[in-house]
Every structure is written in structure tokens, then in C-alpha cells.
């Protein structure tokens, strides 16, 4: 998988970037494993084996969530994005708009520990000429 490779010289990367890369690759692997188990379970005709495959799928989901939580705790930018989008009630594509207008996306507190990080944005993906 090409995502396992680094895209810049290792010696030019910070320890934080390298560690985050390990987490991201691990998250991708857990998500992929969860997908494989779900597909196998859907295709399986043996009830006992299907139950095992679904159990394994849930384990992979647990692992993915653990890595995602580690990323949130370890990186202010991930923390900001996850707090903005997860566990909200507003339509997902409108959460950023509500967030930038002073709302909190319909979820609980959306403030990141470091408010300076929240000043960076790519901007809206909506067509403003419409």
C-alpha cells in the first residue's frame, strides 16, 4: 500500500509527523479490516461463522476508534476537526458553515484546546456565484 511509504525524506520530518503517520496508517488498516469482515459476513451462509466475522468486524471498529481518539488527544488540528464534526445534529455539509458563523454545529462544545489552531481554514467548498 503506497500510503505506508513516506512522501518526504524521513530525516526532514518531525517525530510528531512520523508518529502521526504511524497512527494514520494503522487507522487505515483497521478500517480496511472492518470492511473486509463485513463483506465476508454478508457473503457467508453459515450462521456461526457469520457471527464470528461480525464479532471480528466490531473488534476492528474498536481498534479504529482507539487510534482515532489517540490522534485527537495527540494533535490539536485533529482535535479541532473531530470536535467540529463528530456527534453533531446539523447536516454534515453544513457543520463548518455553522461553526464559522459562531454556532457549534449542533453538538456540544466545539472549541479546541488551542484556539490559535482554529484560525486556519481552507474555506467553503460551496459555489459563491450561484
VMD Tcl script that draws the C-alpha trace (Angstrom):
set ca {
  {0.00 0.00 0.00}
  {1.56 3.29 -1.09}
  {0.25 5.17 1.96}
  {2.69 3.22 4.12}
  {5.57 4.96 2.35}
  {6.73 8.36 3.41}
  {6.36 11.08 0.79}
  {9.27 13.19 2.02}
  {12.70 12.29 3.42}
  {12.33 10.77 6.88}
  {15.16 12.88 8.29}
  {13.26 16.05 7.41}
  {10.14 15.05 9.35}
  {9.43 15.75 12.98}
  {8.89 12.94 15.44}
  {5.28 14.15 15.75}
  {4.72 13.78 11.99}
  {6.26 10.31 11.93}
  {4.22 9.16 14.91}
  {1.02 10.58 13.43}
  {1.84 8.78 10.17}
  {2.04 5.50 12.08}
  {-1.36 6.19 13.60}
  {-2.93 7.14 10.26}
  {-1.63 4.01 8.52}
  {-2.86 1.90 11.44}
  {-6.28 3.58 11.26}
  {-6.48 2.84 7.54}
  {-5.62 -0.81 8.18}
  {-8.27 -1.14 10.89}
  {-10.92 0.43 8.65}
  {-9.95 -1.85 5.79}
  {-10.09 -4.92 8.03}
  {-13.53 -3.89 9.29}
  {-14.73 -3.56 5.71}
  {-13.36 -6.99 4.78}
  {-15.04 -8.69 7.73}
  {-18.38 -7.03 6.95}
  {-18.19 -8.10 3.31}
  {-17.29 -11.68 4.29}
  {-20.15 -11.76 6.81}
  {-22.61 -10.55 4.18}
  {-21.43 -13.31 1.84}
  {-21.32 -16.06 4.49}
  {-24.14 -18.59 4.62}
  {-23.03 -20.29 7.86}
  {-24.70 -18.52 10.82}
  {-21.97 -19.39 13.33}
  {-19.17 -18.21 11.07}
  {-21.14 -15.07 10.18}
  {-21.43 -14.26 13.89}
  {-17.67 -14.66 14.32}
  {-16.96 -12.45 11.31}
  {-19.26 -9.73 12.66}
  {-17.59 -10.01 16.05}
  {-14.21 -9.56 14.37}
  {-15.57 -6.58 12.41}
  {-16.64 -4.89 15.66}
  {-13.19 -5.52 17.15}
  {-11.59 -3.77 14.17}
  {-14.01 -0.87 14.60}
  {-12.98 -0.65 18.26}
  {-9.32 -0.54 17.27}
  {-10.01 2.18 14.68}
  {-11.83 4.28 17.27}
  {-8.97 3.86 19.74}
  {-6.47 5.12 17.17}
  {-8.74 8.00 16.21}
  {-9.04 9.03 19.86}
  {-5.26 8.85 20.23}
  {-4.96 11.14 17.20}
  {-7.45 13.59 18.73}
  {-5.57 13.67 22.01}
  {-2.17 13.96 20.33}
  {-2.77 16.58 17.63}
  {-4.58 19.89 18.03}
  {-5.62 20.03 14.38}
  {-7.26 16.58 14.53}
  {-8.86 17.59 17.82}
  {-10.37 20.67 16.20}
  {-11.80 18.81 13.22}
  {-13.17 15.91 15.24}
  {-14.80 18.24 17.76}
  {-16.34 20.19 14.88}
  {-17.88 17.27 13.00}
  {-18.45 14.34 15.34}
  {-21.62 13.93 17.38}
  {-23.35 16.90 15.75}
  {-27.01 17.10 14.71}
  {-26.78 19.55 11.79}
  {-26.38 18.20 8.25}
  {-22.72 17.23 7.93}
  {-22.06 19.54 4.98}
  {-23.42 22.50 6.96}
  {-21.46 21.96 10.17}
  {-18.46 24.02 9.03}
  {-20.72 26.88 7.97}
  {-22.46 26.89 11.36}
  {-19.08 26.65 13.09}
  {-17.64 29.66 11.24}
  {-20.80 31.65 11.93}
  {-20.40 31.18 15.67}
  {-22.54 28.10 16.09}
  {-21.20 24.80 17.30}
  {-22.60 22.52 14.63}
  {-25.45 21.35 16.78}
  {-23.19 19.29 19.02}
  {-21.69 20.13 22.38}
  {-18.66 22.30 22.93}
  {-16.63 22.59 19.75}
  {-13.68 24.58 21.00}
  {-10.23 23.09 20.58}
  {-7.73 23.36 23.42}
  {-5.65 25.77 21.34}
  {-7.84 28.49 19.83}
  {-4.97 29.61 17.57}
  {-5.36 26.41 15.54}
  {-8.98 27.29 14.78}
  {-7.94 30.35 12.79}
  {-6.71 28.25 9.86}
  {-9.29 27.15 7.29}
  {-9.35 26.09 3.70}
  {-12.63 27.88 3.25}
  {-16.02 26.84 1.96}
  {-16.47 24.34 -0.83}
  {-19.80 25.91 -1.85}
  {-20.04 27.86 -5.08}
  {-20.39 31.53 -4.09}
  {-21.50 32.66 -7.57}
  {-24.66 30.58 -7.55}
}
mol new
graphics top color blue
foreach p $ca { graphics top sphere $p radius 0.5 }
foreach p [lrange $ca 0 end-1] q [lrange $ca 1 end] { graphics top cylinder $p $q radius 0.2 }
display resetview
